[in-house]
Amino acid sequence: MPAQMLESPKSSAPKTKSNSDRQQLIEALNEDLSREYQAIIAYVVYSQVIKGAAYMKVAKELEQHATEELQHALIISKQIDYLGGQPTVTPKEVKTSDDPKEMLQFDLDNETETIRHYRQRVKQCEAAGEYAMAEHIRQILVQEQDHQIELATALGKEVPQT
């Protein structure tokens, strides 16, 4: 009996902190996954409804972004599953407009927010000792920054600081 009493505090103290950190990471990754779903939906819709000769090339880029965002969603879902969580099925709200510039601005704003969150996630993963996960997110971050640059360029704007 005394041996059990000694084992219990030792094993439960680190588990509680570890489980709490893991749960926080799962929740944060699920928010990221909701943003990826938002991006997939937005890019699919925007690429099809954006009109005008000036936007033909942009529409093709948006289609490509949609496929890349799907890959991001798969990667993030896999990380959530690895941590023992359940991937969310709910996207963030998708804004729409009849104005192509407004649609591109919505995308730019969303990419900027996503980049901000992924930078935090890399730090969070490393603090939790999840270095491989941090590398996966860094790779996603590279593509998200490319999307941000392409959208800012299409709008004739400077790339927002994050």
C-alpha positions as CSV (number, residue, x, y, z in Angstrom):
1,M,0.0,0.0,0.0
2,P,2.7,2.6,0.8
3,A,4.3,1.9,-2.6
4,Q,1.0,2.8,-4.3
5,M,0.8,6.0,-2.4
6,L,4.3,7.0,-3.5
7,E,3.6,6.2,-7.1
8,S,0.4,8.1,-7.4
9,P,1.7,11.6,-6.7
10,K,4.8,11.1,-8.9
11,S,2.8,9.9,-11.9
12,S,-0.2,12.3,-11.6
13,A,1.8,15.6,-11.2
14,P,3.6,15.5,-14.5
15,K,0.6,13.9,-16.3
16,T,-1.7,16.8,-15.2
17,K,0.6,19.5,-16.5
18,S,1.4,17.5,-19.7
19,N,-2.3,16.7,-20.3
20,S,-3.2,20.3,-19.7
21,D,-0.5,21.5,-22.1
22,R,-1.5,18.9,-24.6
23,Q,-5.2,19.9,-24.3
24,Q,-4.3,23.6,-24.9
25,L,-2.3,22.7,-28.0
26,I,-5.2,20.5,-29.3
27,E,-7.6,23.4,-28.8
28,A,-5.3,25.9,-30.5
29,L,-4.7,23.5,-33.4
30,N,-8.5,23.1,-33.8
31,E,-8.8,26.9,-34.1
32,D,-6.1,26.7,-36.8
33,L,-8.0,23.9,-38.5
34,S,-11.2,26.1,-38.5
35,R,-9.2,28.8,-40.2
36,E,-7.9,26.3,-42.8
37,Y,-11.5,25.2,-43.5
38,Q,-12.4,28.9,-43.9
39,A,-9.6,29.4,-46.3
40,I,-10.6,26.3,-48.4
41,I,-14.2,27.5,-48.7
42,A,-13.2,31.1,-49.4
43,Y,-10.6,30.1,-52.1
44,V,-13.0,27.6,-53.8
45,V,-15.8,30.1,-53.9
46,Y,-13.8,33.2,-54.7
47,S,-11.8,31.5,-57.5
48,Q,-15.1,30.7,-59.2
49,V,-17.0,33.9,-58.7
50,I,-14.3,36.5,-59.2
51,K,-15.0,38.2,-62.5
52,G,-13.1,40.3,-65.0
53,A,-10.1,39.9,-67.3
54,A,-7.9,41.5,-64.7
55,Y,-8.6,38.7,-62.3
56,M,-8.2,35.6,-64.5
57,K,-4.7,34.9,-63.3
58,V,-5.7,35.7,-59.7
59,A,-8.6,33.2,-59.9
60,K,-6.2,30.5,-61.0
61,E,-3.9,31.3,-58.1
62,L,-6.9,31.1,-55.7
63,E,-7.6,27.6,-57.0
64,Q,-4.1,26.6,-56.2
65,H,-4.4,28.2,-52.8
66,A,-7.5,26.1,-52.1
67,T,-5.6,22.8,-52.8
68,E,-2.7,24.0,-50.6
69,E,-5.1,24.9,-47.8
70,L,-6.6,21.4,-48.0
71,Q,-3.1,20.0,-47.5
72,H,-2.7,22.2,-44.5
73,A,-6.0,21.0,-43.0
74,L,-4.9,17.4,-43.4
75,I,-1.6,18.1,-41.7
76,I,-3.2,19.9,-38.8
77,S,-5.9,17.2,-38.4
78,K,-3.1,14.6,-38.3
79,Q,-1.3,16.5,-35.5
80,I,-4.5,16.9,-33.5
81,D,-5.1,13.1,-33.8
82,Y,-1.5,12.4,-32.8
83,L,-2.1,14.5,-29.6
84,G,-5.2,12.4,-28.9
85,G,-7.7,15.1,-29.9
86,Q,-10.7,15.1,-32.2
87,P,-10.3,17.4,-35.2
88,T,-13.0,20.0,-35.5
89,V,-15.5,20.1,-38.3
90,T,-16.5,23.7,-38.1
91,P,-15.0,26.5,-40.2
92,K,-14.6,30.1,-39.2
93,E,-17.0,32.4,-40.9
94,V,-16.5,33.0,-44.6
95,K,-17.2,36.5,-45.8
96,T,-18.5,37.1,-49.3
97,S,-18.8,40.1,-51.6
98,D,-19.6,40.9,-55.2
99,D,-16.5,43.1,-55.3
100,P,-13.4,41.2,-56.3
101,K,-11.1,43.6,-54.3
102,E,-13.2,43.1,-51.2
103,M,-12.9,39.3,-51.6
104,L,-9.1,39.5,-52.0
105,Q,-9.0,41.8,-49.0
106,F,-10.9,39.2,-46.9
107,D,-8.4,36.6,-48.0
108,L,-5.5,38.9,-47.2
109,D,-6.9,39.6,-43.7
110,N,-7.5,35.9,-43.1
111,E,-3.9,35.0,-44.2
112,T,-2.4,37.6,-42.0
113,E,-4.4,36.3,-39.0
114,T,-3.4,32.7,-39.8
115,I,0.3,33.6,-40.0
116,R,0.1,35.3,-36.6
117,H,-1.5,32.2,-35.1
118,Y,0.9,29.8,-36.7
119,R,3.9,31.8,-35.4
120,Q,2.4,31.4,-31.9
121,R,1.8,27.7,-32.6
122,V,5.4,27.1,-33.5
123,K,6.5,28.5,-30.1
124,Q,3.8,26.6,-28.3
125,C,4.8,23.3,-30.0
126,E,8.5,23.8,-29.1
127,A,7.6,24.7,-25.5
128,A,5.7,21.4,-25.3
129,G,8.7,19.5,-26.8
130,E,6.8,18.8,-30.0
131,Y,9.6,19.8,-32.4
132,A,8.5,17.7,-35.4
133,M,5.0,19.3,-35.1
134,A,6.6,22.7,-35.0
135,E,8.5,21.8,-38.3
136,H,5.2,20.8,-39.9
137,I,3.7,24.1,-39.0
138,R,6.8,26.0,-40.2
139,Q,6.3,24.4,-43.6
140,I,2.6,25.5,-43.6
141,L,3.7,29.0,-42.5
142,V,6.0,29.3,-45.6
143,Q,3.0,28.7,-47.9
144,E,0.7,31.0,-45.9
145,Q,3.3,33.8,-46.3
146,D,3.4,33.1,-50.0
147,H,-0.4,33.4,-50.2
148,Q,-0.2,36.7,-48.2
149,I,2.4,38.1,-50.6
150,E,0.4,37.1,-53.7
151,L,-2.8,38.6,-52.3
152,A,-1.1,41.8,-51.3
153,T,0.5,42.0,-54.7
154,A,-2.8,41.4,-56.5
155,L,-4.3,44.2,-54.4
156,G,-1.4,46.5,-55.1
157,K,-0.7,46.8,-51.3
158,E,2.3,46.3,-49.1
159,V,2.4,42.9,-47.3
160,P,0.9,43.5,-43.8
161,Q,3.1,43.2,-40.8
162,T,2.2,40.3,-38.5
